[in-house]
Amino acid sequence: MPRVAIENLKLIEIDDLINLIGKDLEVIRNALVDSPYSEQILAPSQDMLNSSFLEAALLANYAEIMQKIVNVSSGNIKKLLLSLSKKLEVSNVKTMLRAVKGHIDVDKAMKHIVPLGILDSNRCREIMEAARSVEDVIAALSDFEYGKVLNHAFNERGEDLKLLEVALDKAVYREILKTVEKLTGVDQKIAYNVIGIELDAINIKIILKGKELSVSSEIVKEYLMPTTFLNETILEKALMATDTQSMMKRLSMTVEWLHPVYKKIFTQMLAESNLPLSRLETLLDKAPLEMSLSVLREHSRYYNIAFILAFLNLRWAELKNLRCIIKGSERKSPPSQVRKLLTIPDEWQKLH
C-alpha cells in the first residue's frame, strides 16, 4: 500500500495535462520526459517521433506499473489484480482480431498492444503476422483461456467481432467478480463499489446505444455484462423506457439507496438527457473514477485496497487522456474539440 501511495504522487497535474492540448508532438514528448513516463519516452527509438511511438511508450509504462504492483501484492489482493490485468490482455486479443479481420498493418495494430502478461508484444506480433483469418487467431490462442472462450462463441455466433468481444469481456468480468468475493471486510466493499459501478456504467452505455440504434431489447440483452448493483430487474425496466429522459428518471429513483456517486452521475445524466449520446457516455466514463476517488477519500486513514484501485484507474484515465491529446495534435484537431473528449472527473481536481 505505501508503494502505491508513493506512485500516486506521480500523476501528472491536471493543469499541466490540459496545457498540452494543441501542442506539437515534440513539445508533448519533452513534457513527458519530465514526467512518470520518462523511462519509456527516452527509449532508444525516441528518434522516431510519431503518435505510435508515444502511445506505445504510455502503454508500456502502464504495463510496467501494473506488473510492479502485482509483484509486491499477495493473497487475494494479488489474485484480484491479476484478474484485473486480464482486461488488458483481452484488449490485446481484440486488437489482434480487428487487425486480422480488417487487414490492418501489423505495425499500426501494435501501437494498441499493452505489453503485459502472457500476450506480450512479441507474442501478439507473432500471432498477427502468421494469421490470415479470425479463425487463425482463435487457433493460435487455443492453449489459453481466451482461445476457449472465443472458440465457443465462434461456434455459436460465427465471425461477428462484436459478439466475440462481448464473450471475452463477460468471461473476464465474471472472473473479476469471483476474486472480489474472496476479499474480506472493507477491501471487499471497496472493490465491489469500484468494479460494480464500472460494470453498471458499461451496461447503461449499452442500453443507451441500443435505444439510439433502435435495437430490440432482446438483442441488447445479449451484449450486457454481468450485473452488480443495477441488477437484471433494474436493467429490464431501463430497457422498457420509451426515451432517454424517462430511462434516467427511473434510474435516478432506483439509485437512491446506492453509493452517493451513483446519485451524482444519474442526476447529471437526467439534467443532460436531451444532449447527444457522446455526452452521456462521457459522464458514464467518469463514474469509476469518481467512485475510486470517493472511496479513497473515505478510507484514506487506513491502508486498504482503495489506494490500489484508485491509482490504477486514475493512471489509466491519464493515459487515455494523453493518447487523446497526442492524436489531436497529430490530426491538428481544434483544442476545444480535444478538451471535450478528455475524461476528467470533478473529484480529480481535489487530489491535486
Backbone torsions as a table, in degrees:
resi	resn	phi	psi	omega
1	MET	NA	-44.2	177.1
2	PRO	-59.8	-37.3	179.1
3	ARG	-61.1	-42.1	179.5
4	VAL	-68.5	-38.9	178.5
5	ALA	-59.6	-38.2	178.3
6	ILE	-68.8	-43.3	178.5
7	GLU	-61.1	-31.7	-178.0
8	ASN	-62.0	-25.1	178.9
9	LEU	-74.0	-8.4	-175.2
10	LYS	-96.9	12.4	173.8
11	LEU	-71.1	146.0	177.9
12	ILE	-72.1	137.3	177.5
13	GLU	-58.9	141.5	-177.4
14	ILE	-57.9	-45.5	-179.2
15	ASP	-62.0	-39.1	179.0
16	ASP	-65.6	-39.0	179.1
17	LEU	-64.8	-47.1	-179.1
18	ILE	-64.0	-34.2	-180.0
19	ASN	-65.5	-16.4	178.8
20	LEU	-78.7	-15.4	-179.4
21	ILE	-61.5	128.9	177.9
22	GLY	87.6	-8.0	179.3
23	LYS	-81.0	155.6	179.4
24	ASP	-78.1	169.2	-173.7
25	LEU	-61.8	-33.4	179.9
26	GLU	-64.2	-42.4	178.9
27	VAL	-65.8	-41.3	179.7
28	ILE	-64.0	-43.8	179.3
29	ARG	-61.8	-43.8	-179.4
30	ASN	-62.4	-36.3	178.4
31	ALA	-68.0	-38.3	-178.4
32	LEU	-73.8	-19.8	176.2
33	VAL	-62.6	-31.7	179.6
34	ASP	-99.1	27.5	-177.5
35	SER	-123.6	179.4	176.4
36	PRO	-60.9	-11.8	-177.5
37	TYR	-94.9	9.6	-171.2
38	SER	-57.9	-42.3	-176.2
39	GLU	-59.7	-43.1	-179.1
40	GLN	-75.9	-35.2	179.8
41	ILE	-66.8	-31.5	-179.3
42	LEU	-91.5	19.8	178.4
43	ALA	-63.3	160.8	-176.8
44	PRO	-54.2	-27.2	-176.1
45	SER	-87.7	18.2	-175.3
46	GLN	-64.1	-18.9	179.5
47	ASP	-69.4	-16.2	178.3
48	MET	-96.5	76.0	-175.1
49	LEU	-82.8	109.3	173.3
50	ASN	-154.8	175.6	-177.0
51	SER	-63.5	-34.5	-179.1
52	SER	-61.5	-44.2	179.5
53	PHE	-63.4	-46.8	-177.5
54	LEU	-64.8	-42.6	-179.8
55	GLU	-66.0	-39.9	178.5
56	ALA	-64.0	-37.1	178.6
57	ALA	-64.7	-41.8	179.5
58	LEU	-63.5	-44.4	-179.8
59	LEU	-66.1	-39.4	179.0
60	ALA	-63.4	-38.7	178.8
61	ASN	-64.0	-43.7	-179.2
62	TYR	-65.1	-42.3	179.2
63	ALA	-60.4	-40.5	-179.8
64	GLU	-66.0	-44.1	179.0
65	ILE	-62.8	-44.5	179.7
66	MET	-59.7	-44.3	-178.7
67	GLN	-65.6	-38.7	178.3
68	LYS	-60.9	-45.0	-177.7
69	ILE	-67.3	-38.7	176.5
70	VAL	-61.7	-43.3	-176.2
71	ASN	-63.6	-33.9	-178.3
72	VAL	-93.1	1.8	178.4
73	SER	-95.9	169.5	179.9
74	SER	-151.2	170.9	174.6
75	GLY	59.4	-143.8	-176.0
76	ASN	-70.0	-25.4	176.6
77	ILE	-66.9	-40.8	177.7
78	LYS	-64.3	-39.5	178.4
79	LYS	-62.7	-39.6	178.0
80	LEU	-64.3	-44.8	-179.6
81	LEU	-63.8	-38.1	177.3
82	LEU	-64.6	-39.0	178.4
83	SER	-69.2	-35.6	176.7
84	LEU	-66.7	-35.6	179.4
85	SER	-65.5	-20.1	179.5
86	LYS	-70.1	-18.7	173.6
87	LYS	-63.0	-35.4	178.9
88	LEU	-73.6	-38.1	176.9
89	GLU	-64.6	-40.0	177.6
90	VAL	-64.2	-36.4	175.8
91	SER	-59.8	-38.9	177.0
92	ASN	-65.1	-40.3	178.5
93	VAL	-62.7	-43.8	179.2
94	LYS	-61.0	-42.5	179.5
95	THR	-60.4	-43.2	179.8
96	MET	-64.5	-43.7	179.6
97	LEU	-61.0	-45.1	-178.9
98	ARG	-67.1	-39.9	-178.8
99	ALA	-63.5	-45.8	-179.0
100	VAL	-69.8	-43.8	180.0
101	LYS	-62.5	-41.3	-176.6
102	GLY	-94.0	6.1	-179.5
103	HIS	54.2	43.9	179.9
104	ILE	-83.5	141.0	178.7
105	ASP	-56.7	134.9	-176.1
106	VAL	-59.5	-40.9	-179.7
107	ASP	-62.3	-37.9	178.2
108	LYS	-68.1	-39.7	-179.5
109	ALA	-67.3	-31.5	-175.8
110	MET	-64.1	-23.4	-178.8
111	LYS	-71.4	-9.1	177.4
112	HIS	-102.4	1.0	-178.6
113	ILE	-86.2	129.1	175.8
114	VAL	-93.6	115.3	-175.3
115	PRO	-74.0	75.6	-175.0
116	LEU	-141.7	141.1	172.1
117	GLY	73.1	-154.0	-174.8
118	ILE	-71.6	-20.2	-179.6
119	LEU	-108.6	67.4	-179.4
120	ASP	-79.5	-177.5	-175.1
121	SER	-57.5	-46.3	-177.6
122	ASN	-62.6	-44.5	-178.8
123	ARG	-64.3	-43.3	-179.4
124	CYS	-65.0	-41.0	178.8
125	ARG	-62.9	-44.0	179.1
126	GLU	-58.0	-44.1	-178.1
127	ILE	-65.2	-46.0	-177.8
128	MET	-67.0	-37.4	-179.2
129	GLU	-69.9	-30.3	-178.2
130	ALA	-88.7	-27.0	-174.0
131	ALA	-77.1	141.4	175.9
132	ARG	-116.5	-7.5	-179.3
133	SER	-154.5	168.8	176.6
134	VAL	-59.5	-39.1	178.9
135	GLU	-60.9	-35.8	178.5
136	ASP	-64.5	-40.2	178.2
137	VAL	-63.4	-45.3	179.8
138	ILE	-61.7	-41.8	179.3
139	ALA	-63.8	-38.5	-179.9
140	ALA	-66.6	-21.5	-179.7
141	LEU	-101.4	12.2	-173.3
142	SER	-60.2	-26.9	-179.5
143	ASP	-85.1	-6.0	-179.5
144	PHE	-106.6	160.0	179.3
145	GLU	-60.2	-33.5	-179.5
146	TYR	-64.9	-36.0	178.8
147	GLY	-64.0	-39.7	179.4
148	LYS	-66.6	-41.3	178.3
149	VAL	-63.4	-46.2	-178.8
150	LEU	-65.3	-40.9	-179.2
151	ASN	-61.8	-42.1	178.3
152	HIS	-64.3	-45.0	-179.8
153	ALA	-66.4	-38.0	-179.2
154	PHE	-65.4	-41.0	179.5
155	ASN	-65.8	-29.3	-178.8
156	GLU	-88.3	-39.7	-171.3
157	ARG	-117.1	-8.5	-179.0
158	GLY	80.1	-155.7	-171.1
159	GLU	-90.8	36.8	176.1
160	ASP	-82.2	105.2	-174.6
161	LEU	-59.2	-39.3	-178.0
162	LYS	-61.8	-43.9	179.8
163	LEU	-69.7	-33.4	175.8
164	LEU	-65.0	-41.6	179.2
165	GLU	-66.4	-39.7	178.1
166	VAL	-61.6	-41.4	178.8
167	ALA	-60.9	-40.5	178.2
168	LEU	-64.9	-47.2	-179.1
169	ASP	-61.1	-43.4	-179.8
170	LYS	-61.8	-42.8	-179.2
171	ALA	-62.2	-43.2	-178.4
172	VAL	-68.5	-45.0	-178.4
173	TYR	-67.0	-33.0	175.1
174	ARG	-62.7	-41.5	179.1
175	GLU	-66.3	-40.5	178.6
176	ILE	-60.3	-45.5	-179.6
177	LEU	-64.2	-34.2	177.4
178	LYS	-65.4	-38.5	179.5
179	THR	-71.9	-31.7	176.3
180	VAL	-63.1	-39.4	-179.8
181	GLU	-61.6	-24.6	-178.6
182	LYS	-82.3	-13.7	176.3
183	LEU	-73.1	165.2	-179.8
184	THR	-129.3	161.7	173.0
185	GLY	56.9	-139.4	-174.6
186	VAL	-67.7	-29.9	178.1
187	ASP	-59.8	-43.1	179.4
188	GLN	-64.4	-43.3	179.8
189	LYS	-61.2	-45.5	-179.1
190	ILE	-63.7	-48.6	-178.2
191	ALA	-61.5	-41.1	-178.5
192	TYR	-67.7	-36.0	177.4
193	ASN	-64.7	-47.9	-176.2
194	VAL	-68.1	-48.3	-178.4
195	ILE	-74.7	-33.5	179.1
196	GLY	-62.2	-45.6	-178.8
197	ILE	-69.9	-29.0	175.3
198	GLU	-63.0	-46.5	179.3
199	LEU	-67.0	-41.8	179.4
200	ASP	-62.3	-40.7	178.9
201	ALA	-64.2	-41.4	178.0
202	ILE	-60.5	-45.3	-178.2
203	ASN	-65.6	-38.7	178.1
204	ILE	-66.3	-39.0	177.5
205	LYS	-62.4	-40.1	179.3
206	ILE	-63.3	-43.0	180.0
207	ILE	-66.1	-43.7	178.9
208	LEU	-61.2	-42.5	179.7
209	LYS	-65.8	-39.8	178.8
210	GLY	-61.9	-40.4	179.3
211	LYS	-66.9	-40.4	-179.8
212	GLU	-63.4	-35.0	-178.8
213	LEU	-92.6	3.8	-179.9
214	SER	57.3	41.9	177.5
215	VAL	-85.9	140.5	-178.4
216	SER	-63.0	152.3	-178.8
217	SER	-59.5	-38.0	-178.3
218	GLU	-64.3	-37.5	178.5
219	ILE	-72.1	-41.3	178.8
220	VAL	-57.4	-40.0	-178.2
221	LYS	-59.2	-30.5	-179.6
222	GLU	-65.8	-23.9	-176.1
223	TYR	-94.9	-8.1	-176.8
224	LEU	-70.8	143.8	178.3
225	MET	-83.6	169.8	175.0
226	PRO	-54.3	140.0	-174.4
227	THR	-90.3	155.3	176.9
228	THR	-127.5	-106.0	-179.0
229	PHE	-67.5	-44.3	175.7
230	LEU	-86.4	90.7	-173.9
231	ASN	-76.4	-176.8	-175.8
232	GLU	-61.4	-36.1	179.4
233	THR	-64.3	-44.3	-179.9
234	ILE	-65.7	-42.5	179.9
235	LEU	-67.4	-32.9	176.8
236	GLU	-61.2	-42.3	178.4
237	LYS	-66.1	-36.8	177.4
238	ALA	-64.6	-39.5	178.4
239	LEU	-64.4	-30.9	-177.6
240	MET	-79.2	-13.6	-179.4
241	ALA	-62.0	143.5	-176.0
242	THR	-78.5	-27.9	179.5
243	ASP	-150.0	175.1	-176.6
244	THR	-62.5	-41.0	-177.8
245	GLN	-63.4	-46.5	179.6
246	SER	-66.1	-34.1	177.3
247	MET	-63.9	-44.5	179.8
248	MET	-66.5	-35.0	177.3
249	LYS	-62.9	-44.4	179.4
250	ARG	-63.2	-44.5	-178.8
251	LEU	-68.1	-37.4	179.5
252	SER	-60.3	-39.2	178.4
253	MET	-72.8	-32.6	-177.8
254	THR	-68.6	-36.2	-171.9
255	VAL	-87.2	6.5	-179.0
256	GLU	-55.3	-35.0	-176.0
257	TRP	-89.0	-3.9	-178.2
258	LEU	-89.4	-175.0	178.3
259	HIS	-57.7	142.9	-179.2
260	PRO	-51.8	-28.2	179.4
261	VAL	-61.2	-36.7	177.8
262	TYR	-59.6	-48.0	-178.7
263	LYS	-61.0	-41.7	-179.7
264	LYS	-61.0	-48.4	-177.4
265	ILE	-64.4	-47.6	-175.9
266	PHE	-73.7	-26.8	174.0
267	THR	-66.7	-41.5	176.7
268	GLN	-63.5	-41.8	-178.6
269	MET	-67.5	-36.3	177.5
270	LEU	-65.0	-41.6	-179.7
271	ALA	-66.3	-26.6	-176.7
272	GLU	-115.0	22.5	-174.6
273	SER	-63.9	-16.4	179.3
274	ASN	-90.3	-1.8	-179.7
275	LEU	-84.7	167.2	-178.9
276	PRO	-58.4	156.2	-179.4
277	LEU	-57.2	-35.4	-178.7
278	SER	-58.4	-35.6	179.3
279	ARG	-69.6	-41.9	178.9
280	LEU	-65.4	-37.8	177.8
281	GLU	-65.1	-35.5	177.2
282	THR	-62.1	-42.4	178.1
283	LEU	-63.0	-40.5	179.2
284	LEU	-69.0	-34.2	177.0
285	ASP	-63.3	-29.8	180.0
286	LYS	-75.2	-21.4	-172.0
287	ALA	-54.1	-51.7	-179.9
288	PRO	-62.2	-32.9	179.2
289	LEU	-70.7	-43.7	177.6
290	GLU	-60.0	-41.7	179.4
291	MET	-66.4	-42.4	179.7
292	SER	-57.5	-46.6	-178.7
293	LEU	-70.1	-33.7	179.6
294	SER	-65.3	-47.2	-179.4
295	VAL	-71.1	-30.0	177.2
296	LEU	-65.6	-43.6	178.8
297	ARG	-66.2	-38.8	-177.5
298	GLU	-70.0	-34.7	-173.4
299	HIS	-116.0	19.9	-174.0
300	SER	-70.0	-13.1	-178.9
301	ARG	-73.7	-17.6	-176.4
302	TYR	-128.8	156.3	175.0
303	TYR	-76.4	123.3	179.6
304	ASN	-156.6	-179.8	-174.1
305	ILE	-71.0	-10.6	178.6
306	ALA	-59.0	-38.0	179.2
307	PHE	-58.7	-46.3	-176.6
308	ILE	-67.2	-52.6	-175.6
309	LEU	-64.8	-40.0	179.4
310	ALA	-64.4	-45.3	-178.8
311	PHE	-62.6	-47.5	-178.7
312	LEU	-61.9	-40.4	179.0
313	ASN	-68.5	-41.1	179.4
314	LEU	-66.9	-41.2	-179.3
315	ARG	-66.6	-37.5	178.5
316	TRP	-68.0	-39.1	177.6
317	ALA	-64.7	-40.4	177.5
318	GLU	-61.3	-43.0	178.8
319	LEU	-60.8	-46.6	179.3
320	LYS	-61.9	-40.1	178.8
321	ASN	-65.0	-41.5	178.3
322	LEU	-64.5	-40.5	178.2
323	ARG	-63.3	-38.9	177.9
324	CYS	-62.6	-43.2	179.3
325	ILE	-65.4	-41.7	179.7
326	ILE	-63.3	-45.3	178.9
327	LYS	-64.5	-39.9	178.5
328	GLY	-61.9	-38.1	178.7
329	SER	-65.5	-46.0	-178.0
330	GLU	-65.9	-35.2	-178.7
331	ARG	-88.7	-1.6	-178.6
332	LYS	59.0	38.3	179.4
333	SER	-71.7	147.9	177.2
334	PRO	-59.2	133.5	179.8
335	PRO	-52.0	-37.7	-179.2
336	SER	-63.6	-35.4	178.4
337	GLN	-69.8	-42.0	178.9
338	VAL	-63.9	-43.2	-178.8
339	ARG	-57.9	-39.0	-179.8
340	LYS	-65.7	-24.6	-176.6
341	LEU	-87.0	-9.1	-179.7
342	LEU	-75.9	145.7	177.6
343	THR	-104.9	99.9	-178.7
344	ILE	-129.7	100.0	-179.4
345	PRO	-67.1	153.0	-179.2
346	ASP	-57.2	-40.6	-175.4
347	GLU	-70.1	-20.4	-178.3
348	TRP	-60.5	-36.5	-179.7
349	GLN	-57.2	-37.7	-176.4
350	LYS	-67.9	-26.1	-179.5
351	LEU	-66.5	-25.5	-178.1
352	HIS	-101.1	NA	NA
